């Protein structure tokens, strides 16, 4: 609502302040059914009548957005349930129909005297209905690439000395948005602008002659816009930073290909060359320029199991055979041939002796991935730990890899130490055990 002292005052439809204090009312009708559900049906019906009389006295009602489709109000009057249809039983909507649809291609099509005020918003509006009636005077229509009848999405109609304006909403509904404030102010001034249609004649050259205050204000506006651009660029950088940080959390929450890709990226950042293994065989194969590792990667909802370690041993044997065999020996074995191709992609020397071709087994398991970090039990039960040691496998959780990665980001010299542990450790890796160093739980 627009009053003499404050530009806007908010209220419920059923219980607004004294209408006599206001020259215009802005109303978003979609909330009407909620007010009716709260038991204010009879008051709403009364307000419709009061509002219609107030408009006729020379005021403006601006309705932004279409009312709910087919909405009818049910209320109790004299102990009887009564149905009230605002679309037919109040002069505000009478003769106006809404065809509910949506879009955002809008152009101004109203009187020239209003163009300077409303046309600037055409690209920032959307519509949720097409208006239809012979009584409406156009303001906005749907932009169309070809000729044809206009589809009105903004218009107004006269009601005695006042008007009812139907306008499309702004795309941004943020109350702090300056455009929203300006749009509301202009919308509430529609009747006043119509009553004063005369526009001062303007000349193209006039803008080149400015007062000192004009020039100073223009310079401050330019400076403020530059600051806004710099701030937006800084926000974009921070958002990118957040996105990168959040992506590493997949190391302790993800499964499937997402988890595998997250592990591969983390190992690459630690300095390893990494490729995917052959389909349905080793998940990843890694090479540090001297040592080779076959890696089993799996996101789990519980702890590690012995079968996860058994799979790693099969992959290491396959890789070692593929590396030590010549092409003729493996020509008939498609799996070993696939491993050989993967080793070639990594730049790994082949045709080595069995001893030189030895491959390290590594299991990186995203245990308890659905459980909050501070509620996760032991990832490697004692029986599984014993199997890991006997198998000569290095095992760690995705969370440990996450922590190790962040340690290396702070101290790059740690990368080599972490990689050495992956190749040298037989058992559960003794690294990255305190997530509280890099993750803080909000209270």
Order of alpha helices (4+ residues) and beta strands (2+ residues): beta-beta-alpha-alpha-beta-beta-beta-alpha-beta-beta-alpha-beta-beta-beta-beta-beta-alpha-alpha-alpha-alpha-beta-beta-beta-alpha-alpha-alpha-beta-alpha-beta-alpha-alpha-beta
